Amino acid sequence: MKQKWMPTFFADGNIPLTLDKFIHYICAGIGVNSGTVDSFTYYTDQMGHLCLVHKYRFGPKWSRILSTSLSTLINELLKYRTECIVYPGSFVIRILGNRANAYDSC
């Protein structure tokens, strides 16, 4: 299912749709400010992959739902392959690479 509101959000704000802007506006901005997640951070792992860490007070079902949703957005809009690691109160989305027809692995 294509997400139509996301490109509109970026276009209306004259914001380029890039991974950096996605992280800033969606993960750190909307995710935290809306209460969907309590905190967000990111780091580069030993393999050089960017890892997006979302923490909140909900359980593993919510981890799967949120991680799959965000991974799908990253995949469909930005064409990055992802891998999800799900925990009871958090999840990590690892950005594996950029391919024309990427599929997430959550």
C-alpha positions in Angstrom: 0.0 0.0 0.0 1.5 3.3 -1.1 1.5 6.0 1.6 0.3 9.2 -0.1 0.4 11.6 2.9 4.2 11.3 3.4 5.3 12.7 0.0 2.6 15.5 0.4 4.0 16.4 3.8 7.5 16.8 2.3 6.3 18.6 -0.8 4.0 21.0 1.1 7.0 22.0 3.3 9.4 22.2 0.3 11.5 19.6 2.1 13.6 17.1 0.0 12.5 13.5 0.5 15.8 12.1 1.7 16.8 9.6 4.5 18.3 12.4 6.6 15.1 14.5 6.3 12.9 11.3 7.0 14.9 10.7 10.2 14.7 14.4 11.3 11.0 15.0 10.5 9.3 11.6 10.8 11.3 9.6 13.3 12.6 12.3 15.6 9.9 14.9 14.9 6.4 13.4 14.4 7.2 10.1 16.1 8.3 11.7 19.4 6.1 14.7 19.4 2.9 12.7 18.6 3.6 10.3 21.5 3.9 7.3 19.1 7.4 6.7 20.6 9.0 8.1 23.8 12.5 8.6 22.4 14.4 8.1 19.2 18.1 7.9 18.5 20.3 6.5 15.8 23.9 5.2 15.4 26.1 3.5 12.8 26.9 -0.1 13.7 30.2 -2.0 13.2 29.2 -3.0 9.7 28.6 0.7 8.7 24.8 0.3 8.7 22.6 3.1 10.0 20.4 1.9 12.9 17.3 3.8 14.0 16.3 3.1 17.6 12.7 3.8 18.8 11.8 3.4 22.4 8.3 3.5 24.0 6.2 2.0 26.8 4.1 -0.4 24.7 4.6 -4.2 24.2 6.0 -6.4 21.4 2.9 -6.3 19.3 3.3 -2.5 19.0 7.0 -3.1 18.2 6.1 -5.3 15.2 3.4 -2.9 14.0 5.5 0.3 14.2 8.7 -1.3 12.8 6.9 -2.8 9.9 5.1 0.5 9.1 8.3 2.6 9.2 10.3 0.0 7.3 7.6 0.0 4.6 7.8 3.8 4.3 11.6 3.7 4.1 11.4 0.9 1.5 8.7 2.4 -0.7 9.5 6.1 -0.5 13.3 6.0 -0.2 14.1 2.6 -1.7 16.3 1.4 1.1 16.4 -2.2 2.2 15.8 -2.6 6.0 16.1 -5.2 8.7 14.1 -4.9 12.0 15.1 -6.1 15.4 12.1 -6.1 17.7 12.1 -5.9 21.6 9.2 -5.5 24.0 9.7 -1.8 24.6 11.7 -0.8 21.5 12.7 -1.7 18.0 15.7 -1.0 15.8 15.5 -0.6 12.0 18.8 -1.2 10.3 19.3 0.4 7.0 21.0 -2.2 4.8 21.4 -0.4 1.5 19.8 1.4 -1.3 18.3 -0.6 -4.2 15.8 0.2 -7.0 13.4 -2.5 -5.9 14.2 -3.0 -2.2 12.1 -5.1 0.1 12.1 -4.8 3.8 12.8 -7.8 6.0 10.7 -7.2 9.1 
